[in-house]
Amino acid sequence: MSANQTQLHDSPARYGTLSRFFHWSMAAILAWQFATALAHLQLEDTAIEGFLWGTHKVVGLLLIILIVLRGLWSLHNRGHRPASLSLMAKLGHLALYTLMLVVPAIGLLRQYGSGRAFEPFGLPLMPGFEGGSIGWMTAPGVLHSWLGWLLLVLIVGHIAMVYVHRRRPRDEDVLARMLGNRQPSSAGSR
């Protein structure tokens, strides 16, 4: 692997190692989260649902931590990153980032408002409390699901647009920017 391929920071040509780590680890975490949600909906009261759903909150917390770190890293690299292809691409990414932050934040708000303890990885993040739930904190809970499914739709659109840009003549192969490979793609080199 050349020194160029292990570049930590972003450049106008491609994303650096840390940005790629954030992108692909968050993609894996989001895939896990959607698998847990689907199991919860389709496999209720099964061992699979019990295992997957039991990880949903903890992995959601991990996701919100990563999105904050990714956002800070993006701000640090502002001006050095590959340019957005269009206004629509810029708005699409903004919507993705916003939902990746808002969906787990609503989940955490609902968790706190429920009064139930939340101790991810054994750390007492929310100790819980006696009495009834806090209505204004639990009320937006339905948005957690609906916005989560909207996020999935946007992710599918994001993947589809990567494919379109990769295949359409004269478009930039945007996948290469996130894989770290900036070699021109041709039928012979794939």
Secondary structure, 3 states (H helix, E strand, C coil): CCCHHHCCCCCCCCCCHHHHHHHHHHHHHHHHHHHHHHHHHHCCCCHHHHHHHCCHHHHHHHHHHHHHHHHHHHHHCCCCCCCCCCHHHHHHHHHHHHHHHHHHHHHHHHHHHHCCCECHHHCCCECCCCCCCCHHHHCCHHHHHHHHHHHHHHHHHHHHHHHHHHHCCCCCCHHHHHHCCCCCCCCCCC
